[in-house]
Amino acid sequence: TLRGIRVLGAYLGDDEWRKTELVARVERALKPLEGILKLRDTKEIHTAQQVMQVLLRFCSNTTLTFFLRAMPPSVTLPAAERHDELIDTALYKLVGGARVGAAGTRWERARKQARLPVKMGGMGLTSAVDIREPAWIGTWALVAGPMRQLHAPFRDLDVSKAPGSDFDELRAAHDRLKKEHGEITATWKEWDDKTKAEYFDLVGGTTGRPPEIEVEPWDEPDEGETACLRAAAGAG
């Protein structure tokens, strides 16, 4: 009995078969991590650590993204969990996690920080488990309109009302995402209200509440810059 097939790379068919196939695919895709972690500096080249981190972030950690966008979150969950587990294991070896131990709270904090975006002090190793639902929702947001325009049977498709378990899952995921977005927005506003004015006072940009147009704090020139400014003024 044929339990499923691949269409444009994604797995279609029996849910359990799809889950099994995708987990196996994750393990194949991340097999090269073993070789990546063996990179070492040479006498002339001293960038092994940087190269390993770049490969981990931009190559290994992105191998599941297409499937997260093309398959329902309930189906991709086991593969996403396995993917994150393998990335965590590689990260532990890469940054010398054994110095603090995998069972301790210090490593758990480090692991969570590594999952944050770089601009938030992380390493950009986004968790596949965390982005399953947003990826699935994003796909539908992009393709629903073109599907209605390009294929007559989908002309009247209304994702908010369409029947079927996949659409039920999509709507539930969308509701959770909107709720989470609202909570995060409220938290950021609370933090800004408590800290923004104090920050501006600290760096010397303004006093009290920050203005509508934020002003860069004044950077006092050092002695060398002062001398250059005086010389330029004298030459003028």
C-alpha positions as a Markdown table, in Angstrom:
| # | Residue | x | y | z |
|---|---|---|---|---|
| 1 | Thr | 0.0 | 0.0 | 0.0 |
| 2 | Leu | 1.3 | 3.4 | -1.0 |
| 3 | Arg | 1.3 | 5.5 | 2.2 |
| 4 | Gly | 2.5 | 8.8 | 0.6 |
| 5 | Ile | 4.4 | 10.5 | -2.1 |
| 6 | Arg | 6.6 | 13.6 | -2.5 |
| 7 | Val | 5.3 | 16.6 | -4.4 |
| 8 | Leu | 7.6 | 19.5 | -5.1 |
| 9 | Gly | 9.8 | 18.2 | -2.2 |
| 10 | Ala | 7.0 | 18.1 | 0.4 |
| 11 | Tyr | 5.6 | 14.8 | 1.8 |
| 12 | Leu | 2.0 | 14.1 | 1.1 |
| 13 | Gly | 0.0 | 11.2 | 2.5 |
| 14 | Asp | -0.5 | 9.4 | 5.8 |
| 15 | Asp | 0.5 | 11.6 | 8.7 |
| 16 | Glu | 2.6 | 9.0 | 10.5 |
| 17 | Trp | 4.4 | 8.2 | 7.3 |
| 18 | Arg | 5.1 | 11.9 | 6.7 |
| 19 | Lys | 6.4 | 12.4 | 10.2 |
| 20 | Thr | 8.8 | 9.4 | 9.9 |
| 21 | Glu | 10.0 | 10.4 | 6.5 |
| 22 | Leu | 10.7 | 14.0 | 7.6 |
| 23 | Val | 12.6 | 12.9 | 10.7 |
| 24 | Ala | 14.8 | 10.7 | 8.6 |
| 25 | Arg | 15.3 | 13.5 | 6.2 |
| 26 | Val | 16.4 | 15.8 | 9.0 |
| 27 | Glu | 19.0 | 13.3 | 10.2 |
| 28 | Arg | 20.4 | 12.9 | 6.7 |
| 29 | Ala | 20.6 | 16.7 | 6.2 |
| 30 | Leu | 22.4 | 17.3 | 9.5 |
| 31 | Lys | 24.8 | 14.4 | 9.1 |
| 32 | Pro | 27.5 | 16.8 | 7.8 |
| 33 | Leu | 27.6 | 18.4 | 11.3 |
| 34 | Glu | 30.0 | 15.7 | 12.3 |
| 35 | Gly | 32.5 | 16.9 | 9.8 |
| 36 | Ile | 31.9 | 20.6 | 10.5 |
| 37 | Leu | 32.7 | 20.1 | 14.1 |
| 38 | Lys | 36.1 | 18.6 | 13.2 |
| 39 | Leu | 37.4 | 21.8 | 11.6 |
| 40 | Arg | 40.5 | 23.2 | 13.2 |
| 41 | Asp | 42.8 | 26.1 | 12.7 |
| 42 | Thr | 46.1 | 25.8 | 10.8 |
| 43 | Lys | 49.3 | 27.7 | 11.1 |
| 44 | Glu | 48.2 | 30.2 | 8.5 |
| 45 | Ile | 44.4 | 30.2 | 9.0 |
| 46 | His | 42.8 | 30.9 | 12.3 |
| 47 | Thr | 39.1 | 31.1 | 11.5 |
| 48 | Ala | 37.8 | 27.5 | 12.2 |
| 49 | Gln | 35.5 | 28.7 | 15.0 |
| 50 | Gln | 34.0 | 31.4 | 12.9 |
| 51 | Val | 33.5 | 29.1 | 9.9 |
| 52 | Met | 31.8 | 26.5 | 12.1 |
| 53 | Gln | 29.5 | 29.0 | 13.5 |
| 54 | Val | 28.6 | 30.4 | 10.1 |
| 55 | Leu | 27.9 | 26.9 | 8.7 |
| 56 | Leu | 25.8 | 26.0 | 11.8 |
| 57 | Arg | 23.7 | 29.1 | 11.5 |
| 58 | Phe | 23.3 | 29.7 | 7.8 |
| 59 | Cys | 23.5 | 26.2 | 6.4 |
| 60 | Ser | 22.6 | 23.5 | 9.0 |
| 61 | Asn | 20.0 | 25.4 | 11.0 |
| 62 | Thr | 18.0 | 26.3 | 7.8 |
| 63 | Thr | 17.7 | 22.9 | 6.3 |
| 64 | Leu | 14.2 | 22.3 | 7.6 |
| 65 | Thr | 12.7 | 25.7 | 6.8 |
| 66 | Phe | 11.1 | 24.7 | 3.4 |
| 67 | Phe | 9.3 | 21.8 | 5.0 |
| 68 | Leu | 8.0 | 24.0 | 7.9 |
| 69 | Arg | 6.5 | 26.3 | 5.2 |
| 70 | Ala | 5.1 | 23.4 | 3.1 |
| 71 | Met | 3.6 | 21.0 | 5.7 |
| 72 | Pro | 1.2 | 21.4 | 8.6 |
| 73 | Pro | 2.8 | 22.1 | 12.0 |
| 74 | Ser | 1.3 | 19.0 | 13.6 |
| 75 | Val | 3.2 | 16.9 | 11.0 |
| 76 | Thr | 6.5 | 18.7 | 11.2 |
| 77 | Leu | 6.7 | 18.7 | 15.0 |
| 78 | Pro | 8.7 | 15.5 | 15.5 |
| 79 | Ala | 11.2 | 16.6 | 12.8 |
| 80 | Ala | 11.5 | 20.1 | 14.2 |
| 81 | Glu | 12.2 | 18.6 | 17.7 |
| 82 | Arg | 14.9 | 16.3 | 16.2 |
| 83 | His | 16.3 | 19.2 | 14.2 |
| 84 | Asp | 16.6 | 21.4 | 17.3 |
| 85 | Glu | 18.1 | 18.5 | 19.3 |
| 86 | Leu | 20.9 | 17.9 | 16.7 |
| 87 | Ile | 21.6 | 21.7 | 16.5 |
| 88 | Asp | 21.8 | 21.9 | 20.3 |
| 89 | Thr | 24.2 | 19.0 | 20.5 |
| 90 | Ala | 26.4 | 20.6 | 17.8 |
| 91 | Leu | 26.3 | 23.9 | 19.6 |
| 92 | Tyr | 27.3 | 22.3 | 22.9 |
| 93 | Lys | 30.4 | 20.8 | 21.3 |
| 94 | Leu | 31.2 | 23.9 | 19.3 |
| 95 | Val | 31.3 | 26.4 | 22.2 |
| 96 | Gly | 32.7 | 24.0 | 24.8 |
| 97 | Gly | 29.5 | 23.5 | 26.8 |
| 98 | Ala | 31.2 | 20.7 | 28.7 |
| 99 | Arg | 32.8 | 23.3 | 30.8 |
| 100 | Val | 29.5 | 24.0 | 32.5 |
| 101 | Gly | 27.7 | 20.7 | 31.9 |
| 102 | Ala | 24.6 | 20.0 | 29.8 |
| 103 | Ala | 22.5 | 19.4 | 32.9 |
| 104 | Gly | 23.1 | 22.7 | 34.6 |
| 105 | Thr | 21.0 | 25.9 | 34.4 |
| 106 | Arg | 24.0 | 27.8 | 33.0 |
| 107 | Trp | 23.9 | 25.7 | 29.8 |
| 108 | Glu | 20.1 | 26.0 | 29.5 |
| 109 | Arg | 20.4 | 29.8 | 29.7 |
| 110 | Ala | 23.2 | 29.8 | 27.1 |
| 111 | Arg | 21.2 | 27.5 | 24.8 |
| 112 | Lys | 18.2 | 29.8 | 25.0 |
| 113 | Gln | 20.3 | 32.9 | 24.4 |
| 114 | Ala | 21.9 | 31.2 | 21.3 |
| 115 | Arg | 18.3 | 30.8 | 19.9 |
| 116 | Leu | 17.7 | 34.6 | 20.1 |
| 117 | Pro | 18.4 | 36.9 | 17.1 |
| 118 | Val | 21.8 | 38.4 | 16.9 |
| 119 | Lys | 20.5 | 41.9 | 17.5 |
| 120 | Met | 19.1 | 40.6 | 20.8 |
| 121 | Gly | 22.4 | 39.1 | 21.9 |
| 122 | Gly | 21.9 | 35.6 | 20.5 |
| 123 | Met | 23.5 | 33.6 | 17.8 |
| 124 | Gly | 20.6 | 33.5 | 15.4 |
| 125 | Leu | 20.0 | 29.8 | 15.8 |
| 126 | Thr | 16.3 | 30.1 | 15.4 |
| 127 | Ser | 14.3 | 27.1 | 16.9 |
| 128 | Ala | 12.5 | 25.1 | 14.2 |
| 129 | Val | 9.9 | 24.1 | 16.9 |
| 130 | Asp | 9.2 | 27.8 | 17.6 |
| 131 | Ile | 8.7 | 28.9 | 14.0 |
| 132 | Arg | 6.6 | 25.9 | 12.8 |
| 133 | Glu | 3.3 | 27.7 | 13.0 |
| 134 | Pro | 4.4 | 31.1 | 11.8 |
| 135 | Ala | 6.1 | 29.5 | 8.8 |
| 136 | Trp | 2.9 | 27.6 | 7.9 |
| 137 | Ile | 0.7 | 30.7 | 8.4 |
| 138 | Gly | 3.2 | 32.8 | 6.3 |
| 139 | Thr | 2.9 | 30.3 | 3.4 |
| 140 | Trp | -0.9 | 30.6 | 3.3 |
| 141 | Ala | -0.7 | 34.4 | 3.5 |
| 142 | Leu | 1.5 | 34.4 | 0.5 |
| 143 | Val | -0.2 | 31.9 | -1.7 |
| 144 | Ala | -3.9 | 32.2 | -0.9 |
| 145 | Gly | -4.4 | 35.2 | -3.2 |
| 146 | Pro | -2.5 | 33.8 | -6.2 |
| 147 | Met | -4.2 | 30.5 | -5.8 |
| 148 | Arg | -7.6 | 32.2 | -6.2 |
| 149 | Gln | -6.5 | 34.2 | -9.2 |
| 150 | Leu | -4.7 | 31.4 | -11.1 |
| 151 | His | -6.9 | 28.3 | -10.5 |
| 152 | Ala | -10.6 | 28.5 | -11.0 |
| 153 | Pro | -11.6 | 25.8 | -8.5 |
| 154 | Phe | -10.0 | 28.0 | -5.8 |
| 155 | Arg | -11.7 | 31.2 | -6.9 |
| 156 | Asp | -14.1 | 31.2 | -3.9 |
| 157 | Leu | -11.6 | 29.8 | -1.4 |
| 158 | Asp | -12.1 | 31.5 | 2.0 |
| 159 | Val | -9.3 | 30.3 | 4.4 |
| 160 | Ser | -11.3 | 31.6 | 7.4 |
| 161 | Lys | -14.2 | 29.3 | 6.7 |
| 162 | Ala | -12.9 | 26.5 | 4.5 |
| 163 | Pro | -13.6 | 23.0 | 5.9 |
| 164 | Gly | -11.0 | 20.3 | 6.7 |
| 165 | Ser | -8.5 | 19.5 | 9.4 |
| 166 | Asp | -5.6 | 21.4 | 7.8 |
| 167 | Phe | -7.7 | 24.6 | 7.7 |
| 168 | Asp | -8.8 | 24.0 | 11.2 |
| 169 | Glu | -5.2 | 23.7 | 12.3 |
| 170 | Leu | -4.3 | 26.8 | 10.2 |
| 171 | Arg | -6.9 | 29.0 | 11.9 |
| 172 | Ala | -6.0 | 27.7 | 15.4 |
| 173 | Ala | -2.3 | 28.5 | 14.7 |
| 174 | His | -3.2 | 31.9 | 13.5 |
| 175 | Asp | -5.3 | 32.7 | 16.6 |
| 176 | Arg | -2.4 | 31.6 | 18.8 |
| 177 | Leu | 0.1 | 33.7 | 16.8 |
| 178 | Lys | -2.1 | 36.8 | 17.1 |
| 179 | Lys | -2.5 | 36.3 | 20.8 |
| 180 | Glu | 1.3 | 35.9 | 21.3 |
| 181 | His | 2.0 | 39.0 | 19.2 |
| 182 | Gly | -0.3 | 41.0 | 21.4 |
| 183 | Glu | 1.4 | 39.8 | 24.5 |
| 184 | Ile | 4.8 | 40.5 | 23.2 |
| 185 | Thr | 3.8 | 44.0 | 22.0 |
| 186 | Ala | 2.4 | 44.7 | 25.5 |
| 187 | Thr | 5.5 | 43.5 | 27.2 |
| 188 | Trp | 7.8 | 45.6 | 25.0 |
| 189 | Lys | 5.7 | 48.7 | 25.7 |
| 190 | Glu | 5.9 | 48.0 | 29.4 |
| 191 | Trp | 9.6 | 47.7 | 29.2 |
| 192 | Asp | 10.0 | 50.8 | 27.1 |
| 193 | Asp | 7.8 | 52.8 | 29.5 |
| 194 | Lys | 10.0 | 51.8 | 32.4 |
| 195 | Thr | 13.4 | 52.0 | 30.9 |
| 196 | Lys | 13.5 | 54.3 | 27.9 |
| 197 | Ala | 13.6 | 57.7 | 29.7 |
| 198 | Glu | 16.2 | 56.4 | 32.1 |
| 199 | Tyr | 18.3 | 55.2 | 29.2 |
| 200 | Phe | 18.2 | 58.6 | 27.5 |
| 201 | Asp | 19.2 | 60.3 | 30.8 |
| 202 | Leu | 22.0 | 57.8 | 31.2 |
| 203 | Val | 23.5 | 58.4 | 27.7 |
| 204 | Gly | 22.9 | 62.1 | 27.8 |
| 205 | Gly | 20.5 | 62.3 | 24.9 |
| 206 | Thr | 17.6 | 64.0 | 26.7 |
| 207 | Thr | 16.2 | 64.4 | 30.1 |
| 208 | Gly | 12.8 | 63.1 | 31.2 |
| 209 | Arg | 10.7 | 61.4 | 28.5 |
| 210 | Pro | 12.3 | 61.0 | 25.1 |
| 211 | Pro | 11.1 | 63.2 | 22.3 |
| 212 | Glu | 9.1 | 62.1 | 19.3 |
| 213 | Ile | 12.3 | 62.4 | 17.2 |
| 214 | Glu | 15.1 | 60.7 | 19.1 |
| 215 | Val | 18.4 | 62.5 | 19.3 |
| 216 | Glu | 21.7 | 60.7 | 19.1 |
| 217 | Pro | 23.7 | 61.3 | 22.3 |
| 218 | Trp | 26.6 | 63.7 | 22.0 |
| 219 | Asp | 30.0 | 61.9 | 21.6 |
| 220 | Glu | 32.8 | 64.0 | 23.1 |
| 221 | Pro | 35.8 | 64.2 | 20.7 |
| 222 | Asp | 39.1 | 62.7 | 22.1 |
| 223 | Glu | 42.3 | 64.7 | 22.1 |
| 224 | Gly | 43.4 | 63.6 | 18.7 |
| 225 | Glu | 40.1 | 64.6 | 17.1 |
| 226 | Thr | 40.2 | 68.0 | 18.9 |
| 227 | Ala | 43.7 | 68.7 | 17.5 |
| 228 | Cys | 42.5 | 67.8 | 14.0 |
| 229 | Leu | 39.5 | 70.1 | 14.3 |
| 230 | Arg | 41.7 | 73.0 | 15.5 |
| 231 | Ala | 44.1 | 72.4 | 12.6 |
| 232 | Ala | 41.3 | 72.4 | 10.1 |
| 233 | Ala | 39.8 | 75.6 | 11.6 |
| 234 | Gly | 43.2 | 77.3 | 11.4 |
| 235 | Ala | 43.7 | 76.2 | 7.8 |
| 236 | Gly | 40.3 | 77.7 | 6.9 |
